[in-house]
Amino acid sequence: MPLLQQLDSTSQMLQKVLDLRAKNQQVIGSNIANAETPGYKAKSLEFEDQLKSAMSGAQNGPVTTHPNHIPLQSTNLAQIEGTMTTTTDNTGIGDENSVSVDQEMVKLSENQILYETAVTMLKKKLSLLKYTINGGA
């Protein structure tokens, strides 16, 4: 059973990464759409540290070795939502819009690459599971 739990926790983590990356894509897209809106404050979604702590807690935490042991509190991935921050325009020039389209386009590209990487990892994991279920055929 521990192997199945390990596989399941990996799938859950990848699913959460995909959800957060999609949410991040929306935030970045909103920033780009409002690049010309006077007074708009650029937003960013930060969640990487929360995922890292969830992964390290799952790997290094105590393990129950007997069914009668007290169940341990596992890291609940559903609780990870990320932290939304806003950036104000500190230049004092212009319309107080803090969006830099160039920076947002870089963030957009990076987020897309990381999203596609997570999709590829999940596809490989599922194909390996399918291969195993089919008896190596």
C-alpha positions in Angstrom: 0.0 0.0 0.0 2.8 2.6 0.6 3.7 2.4 -3.1 0.2 3.3 -4.1 0.1 6.1 -1.6 3.4 7.4 -3.0 2.0 7.3 -6.6 -1.2 9.0 -5.4 0.7 11.8 -3.6 2.8 12.5 -6.7 -0.4 12.7 -8.9 -2.0 15.0 -6.4 1.1 17.2 -6.3 1.2 17.4 -10.1 -2.5 18.2 -10.3 -2.1 21.0 -7.7 0.9 22.4 -9.7 -1.3 22.4 -12.9 -4.1 24.2 -11.1 -1.8 26.8 -9.6 0.0 27.3 -13.0 -3.4 27.8 -14.7 -4.4 30.4 -12.0 -1.0 32.1 -12.4 -1.6 32.3 -16.2 -4.9 34.1 -15.5 -3.2 36.6 -13.2 -0.4 37.3 -15.8 -3.0 37.7 -18.6 -5.0 40.1 -16.4 -1.8 42.2 -15.9 -1.1 42.3 -19.6 -4.8 43.2 -20.4 -4.6 46.1 -18.0 -1.2 47.4 -19.1 -2.8 50.7 -20.3 -5.2 51.1 -17.4 -4.3 54.1 -15.3 -3.7 53.3 -11.7 -3.7 49.5 -12.2 -1.4 47.6 -9.8 0.3 44.6 -11.2 -0.5 41.3 -9.4 1.6 38.2 -8.9 0.8 34.8 -7.6 3.5 33.1 -5.5 3.1 29.5 -4.5 6.4 27.8 -5.1 7.6 28.0 -1.5 4.3 26.5 -0.2 4.7 23.6 -2.6 8.4 23.1 -1.6 7.4 22.9 2.1 4.6 20.5 1.3 7.0 18.2 -0.6 9.7 18.3 2.0 7.1 17.7 4.8 5.7 14.7 2.9 9.2 13.1 2.4 10.7 13.7 5.8 7.7 13.3 8.0 7.1 10.4 10.3 5.5 7.3 8.9 2.9 4.9 10.5 4.1 1.3 10.3 1.1 -0.4 11.9 -2.6 0.0 11.2 -3.3 0.7 14.9 -0.9 3.6 15.0 -2.4 7.1 15.4 -2.9 8.5 11.9 -0.5 11.3 11.0 -1.5 14.7 9.7 -0.4 14.8 6.1 0.1 18.0 4.1 -3.2 18.9 2.6 -2.5 20.1 -0.9 -6.0 21.5 -1.2 -5.0 24.2 1.3 -2.3 25.6 -0.9 -3.7 28.5 -2.8 -0.7 30.7 -3.2 -0.2 34.3 -2.1 -1.4 37.2 -4.2 0.8 40.3 -4.1 0.5 43.6 -5.8 3.2 45.9 -7.1 2.7 49.6 -6.9 4.3 52.1 -9.3 7.2 53.8 -7.4 8.5 55.8 -10.3 6.2 58.7 -9.8 6.0 59.1 -13.6 3.0 58.6 -15.7 -0.4 57.1 -14.8 0.7 55.0 -11.8 0.3 51.8 -13.7 2.9 49.2 -12.4 2.6 46.7 -15.3 5.8 46.1 -17.3 4.6 44.3 -20.4 8.1 42.9 -21.1 8.4 41.4 -17.6 4.9 40.0 -17.8 5.7 38.3 -21.2 8.7 36.7 -19.6 6.6 35.5 -16.7 4.0 34.2 -19.1 6.6 32.2 -21.1 8.2 30.8 -18.0 4.8 29.8 -16.5 3.8 28.1 -19.8 7.0 26.1 -20.0 6.6 24.9 -16.4 2.9 24.1 -17.0 3.8 22.0 -20.0 6.6 20.3 -18.0 4.1 19.3 -15.3 1.7 17.9 -18.0 4.5 15.9 -19.5 5.4 14.4 -16.1 1.8 13.5 -15.4 1.5 11.9 -18.9 4.6 9.8 -18.3 3.5 8.8 -14.9 0.1 7.6 -16.3 1.7 5.8 -19.3 4.0 4.0 -16.9 1.0 3.0 -14.8 -0.8 1.8 -17.9 2.2 -0.2 -19.0 2.3 -1.8 -15.6 -1.4 -2.6 -15.6 -1.1 -4.2 -19.1 1.6 -6.5 -17.8 4.5 -4.8 -19.7 2.8 -5.1 -23.1 
